[in-house]
Amino acid sequence: MFIAAHPLILASGSPRRKDLLRQAGLTFQILPATVDELPHPSERPKDFAERMATEKTLQIAAIHPEACVLGADTVVTLDRRILGKPRDKTHALAMLKNLQGQTHTVITGFTLMMKNHAMFEAGTVATAVTFGTFTEPILESYVQTGEPMDKAGAYAIQGAGGFLIHKICGSYSNVVGLPMLPIIQILLKWNCIHPDQSPSHP
Ligand SMILES: Cc1cn([C@H]2C[C@H](O)[C@@H](COP(=O)(O)OP(=O)(O)OP(=O)(O)O)O2)c(=O)[nH]c1=O
């Protein structure tokens, strides 16, 4: 779909982000950043997500100033509290019990940087997600799949956890880990990618 006109680096170890970029046809290198993912006292969830995305991007851009670097961070928020990834299965069950029957917000912060800070864009996208209500054995059996363990909010909309969701309002890819629309728009604007206009092969 798109052709890379400039080296692109994804500063994230998330397999979901890799899949989203691959689905769009992008070619890129993966170099996960290691940052301390702890919110400052009274830091708003959207500020935290954007700061994390920027810290990840800056870390990798410092080593690869020639590339366009994309960093991101996804947080789940309920009543202005940040729900990160669950510590263990008990924590995952508690998170899911807390989220059921309610609408929470998934915020993904993203940062793109190119040409040694000369080109820099950072922002956040929020998606409202409403869960259904379930019996405890149903939530327990979902936790037993292991899927919740490396996911913010202890679920994966793109996986078995899709059954939990009553409705969403906003970007789907943002819940999975990257708001694809603004990211592709910025990459096109910076001439980092072009639409692939070669004839398709059967
Ligand atoms: C809510 C939700 C989150 N997630 C994932 C997206 C993110 O990968 C993860 C949130 O953790 P992040 O800290 O944003 O990302 P990461 O630790 O996977 O990767 P890195 O720090 O290297 O960038 O939760 C889903 O896959 N599906 C969902 O429905």
The ligand as an SDF file (V2000), in Angstrom:
LIG
                    3D

 29 30  0  0  0  0  0  0  0  0999 V2000
   -6.4520   -1.9960   25.6430 C   0  0  0  0  0  0  0  0  0  0  0  0
   -5.5020   -2.8090   24.8230 C   0  0  0  0  0  0  0  0  0  0  0  0
   -4.1140   -2.7180   24.9930 C   0  0  0  0  0  0  0  0  0  0  0  0
   -3.2770   -3.4570   24.2200 N   0  0  0  0  0  0  0  0  0  0  0  0
   -1.7940   -3.3580   24.3380 C   0  0  0  0  0  0  0  0  0  0  0  0
   -1.1880   -2.2680   23.4490 C   0  0  0  0  0  0  0  0  0  0  0  0
    0.1870   -2.1280   24.0200 C   0  0  0  0  0  0  0  0  0  0  0  0
    1.0490   -3.0380   23.3540 O   0  0  0  0  0  0  0  0  0  0  0  0
    0.0190   -2.5380   25.4740 C   0  0  0  0  0  0  0  0  0  0  0  0
    0.2530   -1.3430   26.3280 C   0  0  0  0  0  0  0  0  0  0  0  0
    1.6200   -1.2510   26.6670 O   0  0  0  0  0  0  0  0  0  0  0  0
    2.6450   -0.1440   26.1400 P   0  0  0  0  0  0  0  0  0  0  0  0
    3.5390    0.2090   27.3090 O   0  0  0  0  0  0  0  0  0  0  0  0
    1.9510    0.9660   25.4460 O   0  0  0  0  0  0  0  0  0  0  0  0
    3.5060   -0.9130   25.0330 O   0  0  0  0  0  0  0  0  0  0  0  0
    4.4220   -2.1780   25.1510 P   0  0  0  0  0  0  0  0  0  0  0  0
    4.9660   -2.3610   26.5420 O   0  0  0  0  0  0  0  0  0  0  0  0
    3.6450   -3.3520   24.6040 O   0  0  0  0  0  0  0  0  0  0  0  0
    5.5920   -1.8500   24.1550 O   0  0  0  0  0  0  0  0  0  0  0  0
    6.7150   -0.6680   24.2500 P   0  0  0  0  0  0  0  0  0  0  0  0
    6.7600   -0.1360   25.6810 O   0  0  0  0  0  0  0  0  0  0  0  0
    7.9960   -1.3240   23.8260 O   0  0  0  0  0  0  0  0  0  0  0  0
    6.2710    0.4000   23.2910 O   0  0  0  0  0  0  0  0  0  0  0  0
   -1.3250   -3.0340   25.6080 O   0  0  0  0  0  0  0  0  0  0  0  0
   -3.7720   -4.3300   23.2640 C   0  0  0  0  0  0  0  0  0  0  0  0
   -3.0170   -5.0130   22.5680 O   0  0  0  0  0  0  0  0  0  0  0  0
   -5.1290   -4.4260   23.0730 N   0  0  0  0  0  0  0  0  0  0  0  0
   -6.0270   -3.7120   23.8050 C   0  0  0  0  0  0  0  0  0  0  0  0
   -7.2560   -3.8470   23.5860 O   0  0  0  0  0  0  0  0  0  0  0  0
  1  2  1  0
  2  3  2  0
  2 28  1  0
  3  4  1  0
  4  5  1  0
  4 25  1  0
  5  6  1  0
  5 24  1  0
  6  7  1  0
  7  8  1  0
  7  9  1  0
  9 10  1  0
  9 24  1  0
 10 11  1  0
 11 12  1  0
 12 13  2  0
 12 14  1  0
 12 15  1  0
 15 16  1  0
 16 17  2  0
 16 18  1  0
 16 19  1  0
 19 20  1  0
 20 21  2  0
 20 22  1  0
 20 23  1  0
 25 26  2  0
 25 27  1  0
 27 28  1  0
 28 29  2  0
M  END
$$$$
